[in-house]
Each structure stands twice: as structure tokens, then as C-alpha cells.
């Protein structure tokens, strides 16, 4: 038997993780001089309220020592572990875990830990974890499941829009002039995660409501050939539940998909996008 582990950037609901016995290794963040992580997470609503008040967080990747300590504890009860990692295109955490796991496996011959770079983020990573749990429960072995993920991870599509361009400017995604001019013009950028796991702008839409419709239009464009695997779609949001529910209703009306999981964006991803983000995750033909 094997155990699936992921990291806190998957943004899955706590009850889903608990029900399916999925452990997470936590990336940390600093806000208003306080470091948060494994044992002292802020509630998303509190986190985004502090950002709206002008507090600017910073994040830290998992370091190899933290990763080694985490996995040494886990192998006390599970010698076989499948770790599904946050995109290497957005964080060095994957490489830290990979190095730590290599050391552990050299020191413990009976341990087998398979580390997969999902090239996914937020509930795109969460959707991949959800699919992995399904296949594990259907009897798929660890190596077969890891190989399936490697072969299919680029079919996990991410598309999102933000309400405040200045958080993207702070993260280096847009220039200061683009943030100023875009805000004045009501421009809402559409971004996705590309095949290298990087965050990339793909288009611009004028107005919030149009940007939410554009998320669903993108899904209509990309889901061809993957209609059946989309029995579950996920939506994350930066403390804008009504907008996330609006997108959910559009998807249900347009595609007839009933299983749509909505959850708040976690603080680590939210540190770089700010409040107001709405993101849509589904399986499709290509990113």
C-alpha cells in the first residue's frame, strides 16, 4: 500500500484532505512580520483582509532540511509514498523535496518515494490530486499512477483572472505602466500556467463580468476531447465567493457539469495574485 502526499499549494478543502488521508507539506509565508506555515495558518478571509489593508506578504519555498524532516516522519508509517509537487516553474520546492527524498532513499533501502513535478498550481494541482485519489481507490498501483500523471499532467488546464493589476506588477508579471493604465481602463488580464509550469498572460478583457465569461469561453475552447474526464471541475477564488459561484453557474448552464468544487485560494498563491482572483481548472486537450 502507498500514501499520496502533496503540498499546501493544492488549495483543496481541509475536509477532502482529511477524508482521503492526504498529508500536505506546507510552504511558509510572512505577513506583517509574522511567519505562517504548518502550525499557524491564517484563514484565507483574514489573510486577504490584511492584504486589502495594505499588508504585503512574502513567501518561502520548502528547503531540503524541512523536506527531509517531513518525509522522515512520514516513512515511519508508510514506506511507499507518491508525492505530487507544486510546479517547479513557480517554486524551488520541487527540487528541495527531490534532493531530500534522494538522501532518504539512499539511507533507507526499504523506502520508495516517487516525486512528481505536477507543473500545476492551486486547484489545478488539487484537481490532479483528486484524480490520483480516484485512481488509487480503484486499485491503481503507485508506479502506474505516477506514470499516468507524468503522461497526462499537461492536460490539467489553468485559466484565471485578477481584479487588481498591482499585485501582478509586484510579482513581476506586468509592468508598472501596464498596471496603472490597465487599472484606469478597467482591463482584466487572463493568465494561465504553460507547459513549463510558468504563469503566463494570454489575453486581456475589459470589465470584470466579461473576464468571468472569458474563463468559461476558454474552457469551451480547450476541453475538446476531454468532455468525459470533466466530471469534476474546480474553481478557486481570492475572497470573492460570489464571482466564483457566478462562474460555476455559467459552467453548469453551458456544459451540464454538476460536480464543481469551489474553495478559497490559499495564502501562498494568494500572496502573488492578491484578493479578487477567480481561477478555473479542468482537463483539456492542451494548455
Rosetta silent file (secondary structure, phi, psi, omega in degrees, C-alpha in Angstrom):
SEQUENCE: XXXXXXXXXXXXXXXXXXXXXXXXXXXXXXXXXXXXXXXXXXXXXXXXXXXXXXXXXXXXXXXXXXXXXXXXXXXXXXXXXXXXXXXXXXXXXXXXXXXXXXXXXXXXXXXXXXXXXXXXXXXXXXXXXXXXXXXXXXXXXXXXXXXXXXXXXXXXXXXXXXXXXXXXXXXXXXXXXXXXXXXXXXXXXXXXXXXXXXXXXXXXXXXXXXXXXXXXXXXXXXXXXXXXXXXXXXXXXXXXXXXXXXXXXXXXXXXXXXXXXXXXXXXXXXXXXXXXXXXXXXXXXXX
SCORE:     score description
SCORE:     0.000 S_00000001
   1 L     0.000  150.770 -179.192    0.000    0.000    0.000 S_00000001
   2 L  -133.808  164.989 -177.425    1.156    3.548   -0.638 S_00000001
   3 E  -118.832  139.352  173.721    0.311    7.049    0.512 S_00000001
   4 E   -95.263  129.943  176.233   -0.324   10.170   -1.584 S_00000001
   5 E  -128.641  145.130  176.617    1.193   13.384   -0.233 S_00000001
   6 E  -136.359 -166.292  176.742    1.099   16.861   -1.755 S_00000001
   7 E  -119.138  171.491 -169.707    1.871   20.397   -0.650 S_00000001
   8 H   -67.350  -14.068  179.724   -0.251   23.212    0.724 S_00000001
   9 H   -74.645   -3.802  178.288   -0.451   24.996   -2.622 S_00000001
  10 H   -69.015  -21.217  174.982   -3.026   22.451   -3.853 S_00000001
  11 L    58.181   27.709  176.028   -5.722   24.616   -2.152 S_00000001
  12 L   -80.061  150.863  177.749   -8.018   21.637   -1.582 S_00000001
  13 L   -60.040  144.784 -178.414  -10.611   21.834    1.224 S_00000001
  14 H   -59.835  -35.510 -178.364   -9.384   20.516    4.566 S_00000001
  15 H   -69.128  -33.149  176.129  -12.266   18.042    4.796 S_00000001
  16 H   -65.880  -45.298  179.798  -11.333   16.487    1.430 S_00000001
  17 H   -61.667  -43.300 -179.140   -7.719   16.085    2.524 S_00000001
  18 H   -66.839  -45.581 -178.003   -8.751   14.569    5.853 S_00000001
  19 H   -60.378  -35.547 -176.544  -11.328   12.215    4.350 S_00000001
  20 L  -101.804   11.085  175.745   -8.801   10.872    1.853 S_00000001
  21 L    54.003   43.934  177.974   -5.854   10.822    4.297 S_00000001
  22 L   -97.258  116.462  175.699   -3.807   13.214    2.148 S_00000001
  23 E   -87.872  152.466  178.004   -0.971   14.878    4.068 S_00000001
  24 E  -125.398  139.290  166.432    0.495   18.217    2.975 S_00000001
  25 E   -93.823  133.853 -169.842    3.914   19.742    3.393 S_00000001
  26 L   -98.112  131.464  165.539    3.439   23.469    3.914 S_00000001
  27 L   -80.029  149.051 -176.953    5.147   26.341    2.183 S_00000001
  28 E  -103.833  163.339  176.473    5.533   29.310    4.528 S_00000001
  29 E  -147.844  154.559 -179.913    4.731   32.992    4.143 S_00000001
  30 E  -117.315  128.822  179.252    5.440   36.152    6.111 S_00000001
  31 E  -139.680  124.972  179.543    2.769   38.783    6.677 S_00000001
  32 L    54.678   38.954  175.181    3.077   41.838    8.911 S_00000001
  33 L    82.945    0.685 -178.694    6.285   40.451   10.423 S_00000001
  34 E  -111.648  134.334  176.762    4.830   37.058   11.374 S_00000001
  35 E   -91.333  129.819  179.681    5.825   33.768    9.701 S_00000001
  36 E  -118.246  153.192  178.993    2.949   31.387    8.967 S_00000001
  37 L  -179.818 -128.110 -170.384    3.026   27.777    7.810 S_00000001
  38 L   -55.264  -43.655 -171.099    2.478   24.246    9.034 S_00000001
  39 L  -108.922   -2.529 -177.493    1.170   25.004   12.512 S_00000001
  40 L  -146.598   61.338  178.965   -0.233   28.528   12.280 S_00000001
  41 L   -73.991  141.635  169.633   -2.113   29.139    9.050 S_00000001
  42 L   -81.259  146.451  169.712   -4.238   32.258    8.670 S_00000001
  43 L   -64.414  139.980 -178.373   -7.816   31.830    7.492 S_00000001
  44 H   -53.477  -40.983 -178.984   -7.987   32.968    3.852 S_00000001
  45 H   -62.096  -39.841  177.823  -10.575   35.664    4.636 S_00000001
  46 H   -66.815  -43.159  179.771   -8.282   37.103    7.328 S_00000001
  47 H   -59.233  -49.911 -176.920   -5.275   36.904    5.021 S_00000001
  48 H   -70.652  -30.351  174.954   -6.988   38.723    2.153 S_00000001
  49 H   -63.324  -39.580  177.935   -8.461   41.336    4.501 S_00000001
  50 H   -66.727  -37.174  176.815   -4.910   42.142    5.638 S_00000001
  51 H   -65.701  -40.534  178.543   -3.794   42.433    2.018 S_00000001
  52 H   -64.457  -25.634  177.621   -6.670   44.809    1.283 S_00000001
  53 L   -84.067    2.788  175.217   -5.458   46.881    4.229 S_00000001
  54 L   101.899   -0.029  177.620   -2.082   47.230    2.554 S_00000001
  55 L   -77.286  129.112 -176.220   -0.084   44.421    4.175 S_00000001
  56 L  -110.444  113.415 -178.121    2.177   42.788    1.585 S_00000001
  57 L   -81.167  159.563  168.946    3.170   39.137    2.180 S_00000001
  58 E  -126.258  155.367 -177.463    6.267   37.297    1.031 S_00000001
  59 E  -122.199  159.000  178.396    6.593   33.545    0.534 S_00000001
  60 E  -129.821  140.756  174.729    9.349   30.973    1.008 S_00000001
  61 L   -74.791  162.104  172.595    9.959   27.700   -0.768 S_00000001
  62 L   -67.972  134.364  177.040   10.394   24.465    1.170 S_00000001
  63 L   -98.006  161.884 -175.019   14.074   23.924    1.931 S_00000001
  64 H   -58.833  -35.567  179.720   15.775   20.490    1.784 S_00000001
  65 H   -66.255  -43.118  176.913   16.172   20.208    5.566 S_00000001
  66 H   -61.080  -44.379 -178.797   12.461   20.871    6.130 S_00000001
  67 H   -63.042  -42.644 -178.474   11.573   18.378    3.420 S_00000001
  68 H   -64.261  -43.468  178.875   13.850   15.679    4.848 S_00000001
  69 H   -61.321  -42.710  179.982   12.433   16.102    8.343 S_00000001
  70 H   -60.780  -49.351 -175.611    8.874   15.929    6.997 S_00000001
  71 H   -74.665  -29.758  175.818    9.424   12.739    4.993 S_00000001
  72 H   -63.167  -33.400  175.401   11.471   11.017    7.692 S_00000001
  73 H   -69.800  -41.689 -175.605    8.402   11.314    9.898 S_00000001
  74 H   -67.905  -33.621 -177.174    6.074   10.006    7.177 S_00000001
  75 L   -74.738   -4.879  173.886    8.141    6.891    6.402 S_00000001
  76 L   -67.067  -27.581 -179.116    7.623    5.700    9.960 S_00000001
  77 L  -117.529  -18.277  179.832    4.135    4.610    8.901 S_00000001
  78 L  -138.217  114.154 -179.900    4.347    4.487    5.063 S_00000001
  79 L   -83.284  -19.014 -179.202    7.387    3.170    3.224 S_00000001
  80 E  -115.865  118.218 -173.943    5.833    3.830   -0.190 S_00000001
  81 E  -133.740  134.488  171.414    4.898    7.431   -0.938 S_00000001
  82 E  -107.953  113.959 -178.678    3.756    9.250   -4.060 S_00000001
  83 E  -104.253  123.020 -179.513    4.499   12.966   -3.684 S_00000001
  84 E  -105.761  110.966 -167.501    2.702   15.362   -6.036 S_00000001
  85 E   -98.826  147.420  166.727    4.607   18.636   -6.057 S_00000001
  86 L   -50.830  144.973 -176.322    3.775   22.279   -6.756 S_00000001
  87 L   -50.459  130.918  175.437    5.050   23.360  -10.179 S_00000001
  88 L   -68.162  -17.150  177.645    8.832   23.683  -10.471 S_00000001
  89 L   -76.706   -9.970 -178.483    8.133   26.619  -12.772 S_00000001
  90 L  -120.314  -12.523 -176.764    6.776   28.619   -9.846 S_00000001
  91 L  -157.342  152.000  173.933    8.839   27.436   -6.870 S_00000001
  92 L   -84.670    4.679 -176.641   12.087   25.717   -5.964 S_00000001
  93 H   -60.422  -38.833  179.740   10.184   23.482   -3.547 S_00000001
  94 H   -56.919  -46.534 -178.720   10.110   20.559   -6.012 S_00000001
  95 H   -67.305  -35.074  177.074   13.910   20.466   -6.220 S_00000001
  96 H   -62.694  -44.969  179.163   14.236   20.727   -2.430 S_00000001
  97 H   -65.177  -43.340 -178.685   11.934   17.736   -1.979 S_00000001
  98 H   -59.020  -43.448  179.246   13.668   15.780   -4.730 S_00000001
  99 H   -66.308  -42.223 -179.926   17.069   16.248   -3.066 S_00000001
 100 H   -64.417  -42.109 -178.587   15.716   15.355    0.377 S_00000001
 101 H   -66.983  -38.041  177.851   13.981   12.237   -0.913 S_00000001
 102 H   -59.798  -42.777  177.601   17.107   11.079   -2.724 S_00000001
 103 H   -63.008  -45.312 -178.342   19.027   11.235    0.568 S_00000001
 104 H   -61.225  -43.736 -177.537   16.311    9.381    2.450 S_00000001
 105 H   -70.121  -27.293  174.642   16.134    6.582   -0.114 S_00000001
 106 H   -71.726  -29.904 -178.269   19.935    6.187   -0.006 S_00000001
 107 H   -87.904  -19.894 -176.306   19.722    5.848    3.779 S_00000001
 108 L  -132.033  100.343 -175.230   16.668    3.538    3.837 S_00000001
 109 L   -66.549  -22.087 -177.602   16.706    0.714    1.290 S_00000001
 110 L   -90.000    4.381 -177.957   13.119   -0.286    2.104 S_00000001
 111 L  -102.024  136.415  175.634   11.700    3.163    1.286 S_00000001
 112 E  -130.872  108.771  178.016   10.288    4.096   -2.131 S_00000001
 113 E  -118.423  119.194  178.243    9.224    7.722   -2.623 S_00000001
 114 E  -100.714  120.040 -178.367    8.223    8.831   -6.117 S_00000001
 115 E  -104.346  122.929 -178.770    8.342   12.627   -6.566 S_00000001
 116 E  -116.432  124.880  171.619    6.305   14.078   -9.442 S_00000001
 117 E   -79.997  106.144 -174.057    6.573   17.670  -10.620 S_00000001
 118 L   -71.408  -20.292 -171.891    2.908   18.303  -11.459 S_00000001
 119 L    56.745   26.663 -179.030    3.623   21.563  -13.330 S_00000001
 120 L  -123.418  166.084  179.569    0.339   22.627  -11.715 S_00000001
 121 L  -147.588  157.336  179.159   -0.681   25.177   -9.087 S_00000001
 122 H    50.600 -137.146 -175.617   -3.585   25.905   -6.739 S_00000001
 123 H   -78.084   -1.100  165.266   -6.630   23.779   -7.534 S_00000001
 124 H   -68.591  -45.160  171.463   -5.053   22.721  -10.824 S_00000001
 125 H   -63.188  -39.616  178.827   -2.689   20.787   -8.588 S_00000001
 126 H   -62.586  -40.780  178.792   -5.733   19.976   -6.458 S_00000001
 127 H   -65.141  -38.541  176.676   -7.622   18.547   -9.421 S_00000001
 128 H   -63.853  -42.389  176.466   -4.648   16.348  -10.256 S_00000001
 129 H   -61.425  -42.808  178.003   -4.565   15.127   -6.642 S_00000001
 130 H   -56.908  -46.869  179.485   -8.316   14.456   -6.830 S_00000001
 131 H   -63.910  -39.666  179.677   -7.824   12.322   -9.969 S_00000001
 132 H   -63.007  -42.159  178.060   -4.920   10.497   -8.339 S_00000001
 133 H   -61.208  -44.263  178.418   -7.050    9.650   -5.298 S_00000001
 134 H   -56.505  -48.748 -175.937   -9.789    8.300   -7.575 S_00000001
 135 H   -70.882  -35.369  174.760   -7.395    6.023   -9.446 S_00000001
 136 H   -62.003  -43.594  179.694   -5.675    4.853   -6.273 S_00000001
 137 H   -66.137  -23.511  177.021   -9.073    3.932   -4.820 S_00000001
 138 L   -86.084    1.329  173.716   -9.807    1.974   -7.998 S_00000001
 139 L   103.666    5.701 -178.943   -6.714   -0.144   -7.368 S_00000001
 140 L   -71.261  134.805  179.377   -4.031    1.512   -9.493 S_00000001
 141 L   -73.578  165.478 -173.202   -0.512    0.899   -8.176 S_00000001
 142 H   -63.437  -47.433 -177.180    1.875    3.685   -7.249 S_00000001
 143 H   -67.233  -39.773  178.163    4.273    3.422  -10.189 S_00000001
 144 H   -63.646  -41.122  179.940    1.460    3.070  -12.715 S_00000001
 145 H   -66.662  -43.846  178.368   -0.304    6.092  -11.218 S_00000001
 146 H   -60.085  -41.256  178.334    2.887    8.168  -11.220 S_00000001
 147 H   -65.003  -40.425  178.278    3.461    7.268  -14.880 S_00000001
 148 H   -61.034  -42.382  179.916   -0.153    8.234  -15.732 S_00000001
 149 H   -64.079  -44.086  178.295    0.336   11.623  -14.081 S_00000001
 150 H   -58.233  -38.927 -177.088    3.586   12.229  -15.977 S_00000001
 151 H   -76.819  -24.547 -170.876    1.814   11.407  -19.236 S_00000001
 152 H  -117.367   -2.309 -171.767   -1.321   13.479  -18.535 S_00000001
 153 H   -63.744  -26.426  178.802   -0.309   16.423  -16.337 S_00000001
 154 H   -78.507   -1.359  172.777   -0.258   18.879  -19.243 S_00000001
 155 H   -90.198    0.437  176.419   -3.959   18.135  -19.781 S_00000001
 156 E   -92.417  106.531 -169.679   -4.743   19.888  -16.492 S_00000001
 157 E   -93.716  136.557  177.386   -5.698   23.357  -17.684 S_00000001
 158 E  -118.558  130.405  171.417   -5.445   26.532  -15.564 S_00000001
 159 E  -143.977  132.918 -178.705   -7.091   29.826  -16.535 S_00000001
 160 E  -151.175  162.534  177.564   -7.659   32.760  -14.220 S_00000001
 161 E  -132.164  151.770  178.894   -8.298   36.460  -13.999 S_00000001
 162 L  -120.051  158.474 -177.564   -7.408   39.026  -11.349 S_00000001
 163 L   -98.951  -18.503 -175.509   -9.164   42.169  -10.204 S_00000001
 164 L  -129.764  110.425 -176.522   -6.110   44.178   -9.153 S_00000001
 165 H   -68.974  -19.529 -173.899   -3.179   44.514  -11.557 S_00000001
 166 H   -70.539  -25.085  175.151   -0.842   45.918   -8.919 S_00000001
 167 H   -71.052  -34.657  176.182   -0.336   42.523   -7.294 S_00000001
 168 H   -70.120  -34.632  175.444    0.786   41.152  -10.671 S_00000001
 169 H   -62.390  -45.437 -178.599    3.118   44.146  -11.029 S_00000001
 170 H   -61.210  -32.510  179.451    4.632   43.399   -7.616 S_00000001
 171 L   -88.492    4.056  177.282    5.229   39.818   -8.723 S_00000001
 172 L    81.447   13.016 -177.499    6.856   40.913  -11.977 S_00000001
 173 L   -85.042  -27.985  175.363    4.021   39.693  -14.225 S_00000001
 174 L  -137.021  159.029  178.790    3.144   43.147  -15.624 S_00000001
 175 L   -78.335  164.357  177.930    4.979   46.488  -15.760 S_00000001
 176 H   -60.986  -43.718 -179.063    4.070   49.443  -13.547 S_00000001
 177 H   -63.586  -38.758  178.279    2.786   51.403  -16.550 S_00000001
 178 H   -65.600  -37.085  178.450    0.638   48.441  -17.646 S_00000001
 179 H   -65.862  -43.536 -179.121   -0.772   48.177  -14.117 S_00000001
 180 H   -66.917  -52.237 -177.079   -1.614   51.883  -13.983 S_00000001
 181 H   -65.877  -39.279  179.713   -3.074   52.138  -17.489 S_00000001
 182 H   -65.268  -38.633  178.806   -4.876   48.813  -17.212 S_00000001
 183 H   -65.602  -43.421  179.330   -6.492   49.810  -13.926 S_00000001
 184 H   -62.920  -35.402 -177.189   -7.683   53.120  -15.369 S_00000001
 185 H   -89.630   -1.560 -178.723   -9.114   51.354  -18.421 S_00000001
 186 L    71.529   28.109 -178.596  -10.741   48.542  -16.430 S_00000001
 187 E   -78.571  132.697  177.190   -8.525   45.929  -18.100 S_00000001
 188 E  -118.284  110.372 -178.345   -8.651   42.440  -16.549 S_00000001
 189 E   -72.459  147.647  171.710   -5.802   40.167  -17.656 S_00000001
 190 E  -107.341  129.881 -178.840   -6.346   36.475  -18.345 S_00000001
 191 E  -127.742  156.192  174.237   -3.433   34.251  -17.324 S_00000001
 192 E  -140.090  175.485  174.095   -2.676   30.548  -17.497 S_00000001
 193 E  -104.599  122.961 -172.862    0.011   28.047  -16.475 S_00000001
 194 L   -85.972 -172.606 -174.890    2.016   26.935  -19.509 S_00000001
 195 L   -68.369  -16.401  175.190    3.704   23.631  -20.355 S_00000001
 196 L   -96.298    4.878  178.691    6.755   24.567  -18.277 S_00000001
 197 L    79.369   17.024  178.799    4.569   25.341  -15.274 S_00000001
 198 L   -93.839  155.118  177.203    5.082   29.117  -15.540 S_00000001
 199 E   -87.546  119.310 -171.476    2.430   31.784  -15.029 S_00000001
 200 E  -132.865  130.937  172.446    1.847   33.490  -18.392 S_00000001
 201 E   -66.580  140.070  179.187   -0.597   36.226  -19.550 S_00000001
 202 E  -119.323  -25.421 -179.572   -2.706   35.035  -22.501 S_00000001
 203 E  -168.117  175.467  177.256   -5.196   37.851  -23.166 S_00000001
 204 E  -132.376  144.010  179.352   -6.923   40.955  -21.796 S_00000001
 205 E  -131.541  142.746  178.667  -10.611   41.654  -21.271 S_00000001
 206 E   -93.820  114.806  176.708  -12.271   44.949  -20.429 S_00000001
 207 L   102.974  141.215 -176.430  -14.512   44.664  -17.377 S_00000001
 208 H   -63.624  -48.361 -176.158  -14.912   42.167  -14.554 S_00000001
 209 H   -60.713  -41.707  178.727  -18.075   40.456  -15.787 S_00000001
 210 H   -64.270  -34.645 -179.938  -16.590   39.873  -19.235 S_00000001
 211 H   -66.705  -34.809  178.072  -13.478   38.394  -17.670 S_00000001
 212 H   -68.841  -39.677  175.148  -15.572   35.821  -15.789 S_00000001
 213 H   -64.986  -34.921 -178.930  -17.345   34.848  -19.018 S_00000001
 214 H   -64.551  -31.025  175.688  -13.943   34.631  -20.721 S_00000001
 215 H   -58.526  -44.836 -177.068  -12.889   31.912  -18.255 S_00000001
 216 H   -73.459  -35.106  175.161  -15.771   29.731  -19.444 S_00000001
 217 H   -61.330  -39.589  178.678  -15.120   30.582  -23.103 S_00000001
 218 H   -63.673  -40.031  177.418  -11.544   29.376  -22.616 S_00000001
 219 H   -62.791  -42.080  179.284  -12.849   26.128  -21.176 S_00000001
 220 H   -60.859  -35.654 -178.979  -15.126   25.672  -24.203 S_00000001
 221 H   -73.100  -36.979 -169.579  -12.096   26.137  -26.455 S_00000001
 222 H   -97.947  -14.979 -171.139   -9.748   23.795  -24.580 S_00000001
 223 L   -84.517   -1.945 -177.999  -11.935   20.919  -23.343 S_00000001
 224 L   -53.246  128.550 -179.502  -12.381   19.266  -26.761 S_00000001
 225 L    87.268   -8.871 -178.583  -11.699   15.537  -26.495 S_00000001
 226 L  -124.990   29.302 -178.944  -11.821   15.624  -22.692 S_00000001
 227 L   -62.503  -43.025 -177.681  -15.540   16.008  -22.114 S_00000001
 228 L   -66.987  -42.388  179.390  -15.825   12.735  -20.184 S_00000001
 229 L   -65.339  -12.711 -177.635  -12.895   13.331  -17.765 S_00000001
 230 L   -88.432   43.982  172.165  -14.505   16.612  -16.733 S_00000001
 231 L   -74.392  -12.878  173.782  -16.907   15.038  -14.265 S_00000001
 232 L  -132.970  128.368  175.049  -15.109   17.293  -11.754 S_00000001
 233 E  -123.769  148.184 -178.927  -14.160   20.931  -12.328 S_00000001
 234 E  -125.395  146.389  179.287  -12.559   23.173   -9.710 S_00000001
 235 E  -133.067  127.579  172.688  -12.719   26.919   -9.058 S_00000001
 236 E  -114.671  157.867 -176.006  -10.573   28.858   -6.605 S_00000001
 237 E  -149.129  151.897  177.570  -11.047   32.471   -5.576 S_00000001
 238 L   -96.718   72.557  178.005   -9.357   35.233   -3.624 S_00000001
 239 L    61.753   39.484  175.353  -12.151   36.060   -1.177 S_00000001
 240 L  -135.911   64.636 -174.476  -14.732   36.658   -3.929 S_00000001
 241 H   -58.063  -40.243 -178.408  -17.087   33.702   -3.462 S_00000001
 242 H   -59.737  -39.721  178.343  -19.969   35.312   -5.380 S_00000001
 243 H   -67.356  -39.107  177.385  -17.817   35.636   -8.504 S_00000001
 244 H   -63.607  -41.040  178.278  -16.689   32.007   -8.186 S_00000001
 245 H   -67.720  -32.587  176.251  -20.313   30.907   -7.866 S_00000001
 246 H   -62.877  -44.237  177.595  -21.201   33.004  -10.926 S_00000001
 247 H   -64.711  -41.452  176.582  -18.578   31.102  -12.957 S_00000001
 248 H   -56.399  -45.777 -178.408  -19.891   27.806  -11.555 S_00000001
 249 H   -65.207  -36.992  176.897  -23.415   28.667  -12.704 S_00000001
 250 H   -63.218  -42.395 -178.963  -22.158   29.574  -16.178 S_00000001
 251 H   -65.747  -44.444 -179.953  -20.368   26.208  -16.457 S_00000001
 252 H   -62.770  -40.539 -179.456  -23.392   24.240  -15.279 S_00000001
 253 H   -70.156  -36.471 -173.617  -25.672   26.033  -17.730 S_00000001
 254 H   -84.656  -39.165 -173.160  -23.286   25.721  -20.674 S_00000001
 255 H  -114.914  -12.123 -178.749  -21.825   22.239  -20.226 S_00000001
 256 L    74.266   15.973  179.235  -24.178   20.474  -17.795 S_00000001
 257 L   -78.757  126.981 -175.876  -21.314   19.650  -15.413 S_00000001
 258 L   -98.476  -34.757 -176.280  -22.664   19.151  -11.900 S_00000001
 259 L   -87.047   97.806 -179.786  -19.564   18.335   -9.840 S_00000001
 260 E  -129.195  115.794 -179.697  -17.818   21.669   -9.344 S_00000001
 261 E   -95.336  127.360  177.285  -15.657   22.180   -6.269 S_00000001
 262 E  -113.838  133.851  174.947  -15.131   25.753   -5.086 S_00000001
 263 E  -150.533  156.792  179.514  -12.538   26.686   -2.485 S_00000001
 264 E   -69.293  145.681  170.264  -10.636   29.747   -1.400 S_00000001
 265 L   -62.497  138.166  178.141   -7.197   30.428   -2.763 S_00000001
 266 L   -78.328  163.271 -177.417   -4.554   29.684   -0.157 S_00000001
 267 H   -61.089  -32.529 -176.977   -2.217   32.376    1.213 S_00000001
 268 H   -65.553  -52.759  177.065    0.890   31.152   -0.646 S_00000001
 269 H   -67.435  -40.375 -178.421   -0.621   31.513   -4.130 S_00000001
 270 H   -62.100  -25.531  177.528   -2.720   34.456   -2.935 S_00000001
 271 H   -59.918  -29.267 -174.861    0.427   36.342   -1.927 S_00000001
 272 H   -99.020  -17.442 -178.073    1.271   36.710   -5.614 S_00000001
 273 H  -110.398  -24.043 -179.233   -2.192   37.315   -7.073 S_00000001
 274 L    79.046  175.042  175.731   -3.926   39.270   -4.319 S_00000001
 275 L   -67.161  156.432  176.132   -7.616   39.301   -3.457 S_00000001
 276 L    96.915   -6.841  177.977  -10.136   39.182   -6.282 S_00000001
 277 L   -68.822  142.422  166.192   -8.677   36.302   -8.274 S_00000001
 278 E  -129.132  125.868 -176.230  -11.031   33.764   -9.869 S_00000001
 279 E  -127.130  141.959 -177.572   -9.403   30.663  -11.346 S_00000001
 280 E  -121.333  134.435 -176.893  -10.892   27.755  -13.285 S_00000001
 281 E  -131.090  132.813 -176.987   -9.324   24.297  -13.550 S_00000001
 282 E  -160.236  172.453  175.374  -10.376   21.440  -15.813 S_00000001
 283 E   -95.885  139.552 -177.216   -8.977   18.771  -18.140 S_00000001
 284 L  -152.701 -178.252 -173.708   -8.461   19.668  -21.777 S_00000001
 285 L   -69.273  -41.914 -179.107   -6.604   18.974  -24.985 S_00000001
 286 L  -159.769  157.917  178.062   -3.675   21.347  -24.396 S_00000001
 287 L   -76.845    0.000    0.000   -2.628   24.275  -22.222 S_00000001
